[in-house]
Amino acid sequence: MNNDNVSTRTSSPALLWLVLVVSAAVNAAGPLVGLGLPVRMVAGGVAIGAIALLITHHVRRRRQA
């Protein structure tokens, strides 16, 4: 008895949310703890990438439904 219509949930959204929260926290707390500008820029870029991937995942999932 197979149900091929059941969408399988992966851990990628949870991992992306974790990456987003951590990189945003590094970016926000960077000036307080004395992180350099390049480190904060990389953290911001990672946060933007995680946001883009979360949006892509959401749109693809909605199209499949």
N, C-alpha and C positions, 0 to 999 in steps of 0.2 A: 504494500500500500504506500505509494509515493505521492506526495503532494508537491509538484514542481512549482506551484504558484506562490508558495510561502517564501517571502523575502528573507534572505539570511542576513542577520545583523553581524556586522564586523565590529572590531574594536577600534577601527580607524577614527570615527567621530569622537570617541572618548579620549583617544590619544591626541587628536588635534586640539580638543578643548584644553587638555592639560598643557600642551605646548603653548597655546595661546595665552593661558593664564600666567605661566611661568615667564614667558618672554615679555609680556606686558608688565609684570611685576618688576622684572629686571630693568626694563626701560623706564618705569616710573620711579623706582627707588635708586636709580643710578646716580643722580646728582647728590642724593643724601648720603650715600656711602662712598662717594668719590670715584665712581667708575668713569673712565675716559669716554669721550665722544664716540670713537669708533666702536666700542663695545655696545654702547646704547643704540647706535645706528644699526648694528647687526641685529640686536634684539628687536628693534622696531621692524626691520625687514622680515625677520622670522615671524613676528606677529601678523604682519600684513599677508605673508604667504599662508599662514594657518587660516586666516579669515577667508582668503580666496579659495582654499581647498574645502573649507566647511561649506561655503556657498555652492561650490561645484558639486559636492556630495549631496547637498539638499536638493538641488535642481535635478540631478540625475535620478535621485530616488523618487521624486515626485513624478517625473516623466514615466517611470516604470509602473507606477500604480494605476 
